[in-house]
């Protein structure tokens, strides 16, 4: 499955199938939260949070691709990612775009 942030795919003509999205809500682990709090005192990358967000992005994208596959799509164009805080210690990551089917030549 081709994923692109572009509106157009050079050299490809396609039919729009519809909007697809994948959402994933992840929460922090209390032990990691304590470690991150201590790390924030001295500065530097909060590796446990970086990993948490990487995993969340991948899961949201995977869910979006699953939705596109249900439509028999060849690609998703105009892919975007968004995040928001759901509650203290939990965040939603949303991946969304437009599922398309390549036209036969």
N, C-alpha and C positions, 0 to 999 in steps of 0.2 A: 504494500500500500504506500503510495506516494503521499507525503505530507509536505505542504509548503505554506509559507506565510504570504506568498504572492497571490494576487487576484487572478493572474493568467499564467498558464504553463506554455512557454514558447514552443511552437510547432505542434501543439495539441489543440484539437477542437473537442469540446465535451458538452454534455447535457447536465444541467444542475439537477441533482436528485433531492436535495433538501439540507436543512440544518442538522448538524449532529453535535453532540456534546458528551463529555465524560466528566464526572464529578467525583472527587475523593476527599473525604474528611479524615484528617489525621490528628492525633493528640500527642502531647509530649509525655515522656516517661518521667516520673517524679525524680528518679535518681539522675537522669540526664539533665533535668531542669536545675537541680542543685549544682551539678558540675558546670553547667553553662553559666550559672550565676557567679560562681567563683572565677571562671575564666574571664567574664566580662569585667572583673575588677582590674585585671592586668592587660586586657586587650588581646586581640588576635581572633582568628577564625573560630567560630563555635561549630566544630566539626560534626557533633551529633545533630545539630539543627540543619547544617548543610546537607547531611545524609538524609534526614527526615524530609526535607523539601525536595531533594532529587528523587527519592522514592515516590513521593506524592505526585510529582510532575509526571513521572513515567506511568504511574497507575492511572491518572486522569487521561493521559494520551492513549493508553491501552483501551480504556473504556470507550473513548471517542472512536477509535478505530473499529472496535467491536460493533458500535452503532452503524458506522459506515459500511461495514461488511454485511450487515443485515439488509442494507439497501443495494447490495451488489456493486458498491462503488469501486472505482479504480484509484481514486485519489481524494484527498481532502484539501481544498484550497482555503486561503485566508485563515489559516490556523492561528488562534490566539490563546494565550494562557492568562488566567486571572486568579488572584488569591484574595481571600478575605478571612477575617477573624470571626469565628462562629461563637466562641465563648472563651473565657480565659483558659489558655492552654490547648485550644483546638483551632485548626485552620482548615478551610476548604480550598482545594485547588480545582479550578475548572479549566478544561480544555474544550475549545469549540471551533467550528469551522463549517464549510459548505462541502458536502459530499457530491462528487461528480463521477460521471461515467464517460469514458472516452468514446467518441464517435468512430464507427468503423469507416475505413477509407475505401 
